[in-house]
């Protein structure tokens, strides 16, 4: 498996990316300027070392020598960097780039180095010219929308004139209504006369009481202790249960209400916390549709690099993982279930690497990570009883990164007791290397995004490469 560490870009110190502060000719410079100059030289030497390693790899294809060369490049720049810092510290001085570390500069140099290597290998250089064309297109669309808006304004003014006309009609209708009121008052006099007739009919109604006694109610229809008369007889006593006040507390399932009499004093329980802001976005609870969004996750970094730094504030939702004892780990914050990795030669072995898929149109995800890995996990009864395992998208995969850790940059749940012959139920392994996501790099669809769990950075590479994978299931 051929790997390139850290980000796919190259820096040329000689081009002036890292410039030492100007010092008068013949002057030694301040300790801070001397530190800057020393680091500038170290950065240039590291960039040159990286380029030589890429050149050797291009002709030999020897990944072992390539990785060894990268390790030497990193060791040299780290040593030179620390010497510059120590020299400044000896005279109570601080280098001007503090609190940046050698790793910050390595990442930039590595990123440009890989970008150049990708381009020289036919992958193309990354630039922004296409974005400018898109921006100009959007501006044309915006101007068109402005013209449409002006037309709508004309329509609105027309509707305003119509509204004024309707108001006049409404005033006419009001006059008509007042006329009808006079008619209504006349009808009231007629109603009073009818009341006299109604009173006369009362006598007839009393005579119909015998018919009322022919009702069909039975004792079970009338409250216990109350008497009634029906076709079954006069002065009967009801037997309906008197449930009095009935209180209901909502739950996850419908609740039966007992038959009988309810005096109206009961209630269905309420909860002041049942508001949209406390309910997950899109979830409906008893007619309340939630608007609560999940905030970003904590990065895991706990070391503070000054007030307001990530390690100082530690913002985001705390992470929590549960080992299910069956070779899977559940992320209690995102709800995703992850496959554990082992070192036993099984389908879960941490050393197994797979291709993503096609590097030419239609760029389909049909590599060995699908045909061999996922097919094996979901075959038969499925791994851990599940047959819906998939390759995570790049956001899901990066959620496993813990930026307090390196080599690998993951939480302990994914890097525990990893030793030869251990299984997914006895250990948890993670390679400090590239892991495929299912997300295609849209700028160059022959590439797909990956996460390098050496330090937790994200970039893209050819879909034909053999990288590691970790399966996931669940999610919304």
Buried (B, 14 or more C-beta within 10 A) or exposed (E): EBBBBBBBBBBBBEEEBBEBBEBEEEEEBBBBBBBBBBBBBBBBBBBBBBBEBBEBBEEEEEEEEBBEBBEEBBEBBBEBBEBBBEBBEEEEBEBBBEEEBBBEBBBBBBBBBBBBBBBEEEBEEBEEEEEEEEEEEEEEEEEEEEEEEEEEEEEEEEEEEEEEEEEEEEEEEEEEEEEEEEEEEEEEEEEEEEEEEEEEEEEEEEEEEEEEBEEEBBBEEBBBEBEBBBEBEEEBEBBBEEBEEBEEEBEEEEEEEEEBBBEEEEEEEEEEEEEEEBBEEEEEBEEBEBBBEEEEBBBBBEEEBEEEEBBBEBEBEEBEBEBEEEBBBBBEBBEBBBBBBBBBEEBBBBEBBBBBBBBEEEBEBBBBBBEBBBEBBBEEEEBBEBEEBBBBBBEBBBBBBBBBBBEBBBBEBBBBEBEEEBBBBBBBBBBBBBBBBBBBBEEBBBBBBBBBBBBBBBBBBBBBBBBBBBBBBBEE
